[in-house]
Amino acid sequence: MIAIAKNTVVTLEYEVYDLDGNLLEKSDEPVNYLHGGYDNIFPPVEHALEGKQAGDAVELKLQPADAFGEYDETLVRVEPRDQFPDNVDIGMQFVGSPVGAEEGAEVVYTVTEVAEDKVVVDGNHPYAGEAVHFKCKVSGVRTADAHEVAHGHAHGEHGHQHH
């Protein structure tokens, strides 16, 4: 049985809870990531998974900086209503550049408020600023192929399908 180490593809199922025990999100099907410092999973989770094998489970409490990030008020923007489609509604998402960001930097903004003449969008992850309880179970580990290592992410089922 292969142990999780640099350049292995890890298949796992996960659940994320707030600190009151409320489920925030979970994998609907197993997900794959390339292990070994490729920023494909939260670094403390990757560290905790090192050396584990299929069937092992990991549970961690993650502070905001180690999970979905600190809440950044500069990512909340009020924009003129006429810059959005007529059917704009709360929950819709748009890609945009944060104010003062370097060229090419993009953030997914979620519409949080719609008024007659303005729209409020928030570029923070919905769980930004929250400490979370992360649970996962490893369902598979395999050696990554050369293309996966070169691209820095897992390919195939439950990974990226392009290239």
Long-range contacts (C-beta under 8 A, 24 or more apart in sequence): 1-53, 1-54, 1-141, 2-53, 2-141, 2-142, 2-143, 3-51, 3-52, 3-53, 3-141, 4-35, 4-49, 4-50, 4-51, 4-52, 4-53, 4-138, 4-141, 5-35, 5-36, 5-50, 5-51, 6-35, 6-36, 6-37, 7-34, 7-35, 7-36, 7-143, 7-144, 7-149, 8-34, 8-35, 8-36, 8-141, 8-142, 8-143, 8-144, 9-33, 9-34, 9-35, 9-141, 9-142, 9-143, 9-144, 9-148, 9-154, 9-159, 10-34, 10-35, 10-49, 10-138, 10-140, 10-141, 11-138, 11-139, 11-140, 11-141, 11-158, 12-49, 12-136, 12-137, 12-138, 12-139, 13-136, 13-137, 13-139, 14-134, 14-135, 14-136, 14-137, 15-134, 15-135, 15-136, 16-67, 16-127, 16-132, 16-133, 16-134, 16-135, 17-132, 17-133, 17-135, 18-127, 18-130, 18-131, 18-132, 18-133, 19-61, 19-130, 19-131, 19-132, 19-133, 21-133, 24-127, 24-132, 29-158, 30-139, 30-140, 30-158, 31-158, 32-154, 32-156, 32-157, 32-158, 32-159, 33-153, 33-154, 33-159, 34-144, 34-148, 34-149, 34-152, 34-153, 34-154, 38-152, 38-153, 40-152, 40-153, 40-154, 42-66, 42-67, 42-134, 45-134, 45-136, 49-136, 49-138, 52-138, 52-141, 53-138, 53-141, 54-138, 54-139, 54-140, 54-141, 55-137, 55-138, 55-139, 56-137, 56-138, 57-135, 57-136, 57-137, 57-138, 58-134, 58-135, 58-136, 58-138, 59-133, 59-134, 59-135, 60-133, 60-134, 61-131, 61-132, 61-133, 61-134, 62-131, 62-132, 62-133, 62-134, 63-131, 64-128, 64-129, 64-130, 64-131, 67-127, 67-130, 67-131, 67-132, 67-134, 68-125, 68-126, 68-127, 68-128, 68-129, 68-130, 68-132, 69-124, 69-125, 69-128, 69-129, 70-128, 70-129, 71-124, 71-128, 71-129, 72-123, 72-124, 72-128, 74-98, 74-99, 74-100, 75-107, 75-109, 75-122, 75-123, 75-124, 76-112, 76-120, 76-121, 76-122, 76-123, 76-124, 77-109, 77-120, 77-121, 77-122, 77-123, 78-118, 78-119, 78-120, 79-118, 79-119, 79-120, 79-121, 80-117, 80-118, 80-119, 81-114, 81-115, 81-116, 81-117, 81-118, 81-119, 83-119, 84-111, 84-119, 88-114, 88-119, 89-114, 90-114, 94-121, 96-121, 96-123, 98-123
